[in-house]
Amino acid sequence: MVSKRAAGQKRMIRTGSWFPFFELGFMHNILPYRPDDALKASTSPILLAYGGLDLMARAEQSVDRLNEIFPDGLPENIMVYVDQTADHFFHITDDFCFDYEASKEATYSDEFISRYKSWLEEYVFRQKE
């Protein structure tokens, strides 16, 4: 399933270069983007949150990539959180392969909401005081 998704993304990138409109144009621009320099240069607080059951943006691949960018460990301003029970939209699921329409009705991850609120309180709202 993952290799099929990767092949589809490669097709979207190629097709988007010829027909850069709508989703194809977006995918052509976003999929090959490498955030290395932006992440290294940032001193602002960053929360990188991933659903452990997200087929579109695999948490393991993202964390591995972060470890490549920061081989000596993440800077203090970057926090990574992986919710192992959540999909791409942080809905609770138990499978990588889920029905998108049905997932809209699924419950949001309480764990993600709690972590996100805590991060906002600590790094966003506190700085305004």
C-alpha positions as CSV (number, residue, x, y, z in Angstrom):
1,M,0.0,0.0,0.0
2,V,2.8,2.4,0.9
3,S,4.7,1.8,-2.4
4,K,1.4,2.3,-4.3
5,R,0.9,5.6,-2.5
6,A,4.5,6.7,-3.3
7,A,4.1,5.8,-7.0
8,G,0.9,7.9,-7.1
9,Q,2.7,10.9,-5.5
10,K,5.5,10.7,-8.1
11,R,2.8,10.7,-10.9
12,M,1.2,13.8,-9.3
13,I,4.5,15.6,-9.2
14,R,5.3,14.8,-12.8
15,T,1.7,15.6,-14.0
16,G,1.6,18.8,-11.9
17,S,4.7,20.1,-13.8
18,W,2.8,19.8,-17.1
19,F,-0.6,20.7,-15.8
20,P,0.0,23.0,-12.7
21,F,-3.6,23.5,-11.7
22,F,-5.7,22.6,-8.7
23,E,-4.5,19.7,-6.7
24,L,-1.9,18.6,-9.2
25,G,-0.2,22.0,-9.0
26,F,-0.3,22.0,-5.3
27,M,1.1,18.5,-5.1
28,H,3.8,19.3,-7.7
29,N,5.0,22.2,-5.4
30,I,4.5,20.7,-2.0
31,L,5.6,17.0,-2.3
32,P,9.3,17.6,-3.2
33,Y,9.7,20.5,-0.8
34,R,12.7,20.0,1.6
35,P,12.3,22.0,4.8
36,D,15.9,21.5,6.0
37,D,17.1,25.1,5.8
38,A,13.9,26.6,7.1
39,L,13.9,24.2,10.1
40,K,17.6,24.9,10.9
41,A,17.1,28.6,10.6
42,S,14.0,28.9,12.8
43,T,14.2,30.0,16.4
44,S,10.4,30.1,16.8
45,P,8.6,27.3,18.7
46,I,7.6,24.5,16.3
47,L,5.3,21.6,17.0
48,L,5.5,18.8,14.5
49,A,2.5,16.5,15.1
50,Y,1.9,13.3,13.2
51,G,-0.8,10.6,13.2
52,G,0.8,7.2,13.7
53,L,-1.8,5.7,11.3
54,D,-1.4,8.4,8.6
55,L,-0.8,7.0,5.2
56,M,-0.3,10.4,3.6
57,A,2.5,11.7,5.8
58,R,4.1,8.7,7.5
59,A,5.2,9.5,11.0
60,E,8.2,7.2,10.9
61,Q,9.5,8.6,7.7
62,S,9.1,12.2,9.0
63,V,10.8,11.5,12.3
64,D,13.6,9.7,10.5
65,R,14.0,12.7,8.2
66,L,14.2,15.0,11.2
67,N,16.9,12.8,12.7
68,E,18.9,13.2,9.4
69,I,18.5,17.0,9.5
70,F,19.4,17.1,13.2
71,P,21.9,14.2,13.8
72,D,22.8,15.7,17.2
73,G,19.2,15.9,18.4
74,L,16.4,18.4,17.8
75,P,16.9,22.0,18.8
76,E,15.0,23.1,21.9
77,N,12.4,25.0,19.9
78,I,11.2,21.9,18.0
79,M,8.8,19.5,19.6
80,V,7.7,16.3,17.9
81,Y,4.5,14.4,18.9
82,V,3.2,11.2,17.3
83,D,-0.3,10.0,18.2
84,Q,-0.2,6.3,17.4
85,T,-4.0,6.1,17.4
86,A,-4.7,8.9,14.9
87,D,-4.9,9.4,11.1
88,H,-3.8,12.4,9.0
89,F,-6.5,14.6,10.6
90,F,-6.0,13.3,14.1
91,H,-9.2,11.3,14.1
92,I,-9.1,8.0,16.1
93,T,-8.6,5.0,13.8
94,D,-7.2,1.5,14.0
95,D,-6.0,1.1,10.4
96,F,-3.9,2.9,7.8
97,C,-6.6,2.1,5.2
98,F,-9.8,3.9,6.2
99,D,-12.7,5.4,4.4
100,Y,-12.1,9.1,4.2
101,E,-15.8,10.1,4.2
102,A,-16.5,7.9,7.2
103,S,-13.5,9.2,9.0
104,K,-14.9,12.7,9.0
105,E,-17.4,11.5,11.6
106,A,-14.7,9.8,13.8
107,T,-13.8,11.2,17.1
108,Y,-10.7,13.5,17.4
109,S,-7.9,12.2,19.5
110,D,-8.2,13.5,23.0
111,E,-4.5,12.9,23.5
112,F,-3.7,15.1,20.5
113,I,-6.1,17.9,21.6
114,S,-4.6,17.8,25.1
115,R,-1.0,18.0,23.8
116,Y,-1.8,20.7,21.3
117,K,-3.5,22.9,23.9
118,S,-0.6,22.4,26.3
119,W,1.9,23.4,23.6
120,L,-0.2,26.5,22.6
121,E,-0.4,27.5,26.3
122,E,3.3,27.1,26.8
123,Y,4.7,28.5,23.6
124,V,2.1,30.8,22.1
125,F,-0.2,32.3,24.7
126,R,2.4,32.6,27.4
127,Q,4.7,34.7,25.1
128,K,2.0,37.3,24.7
129,E,1.8,38.0,28.4
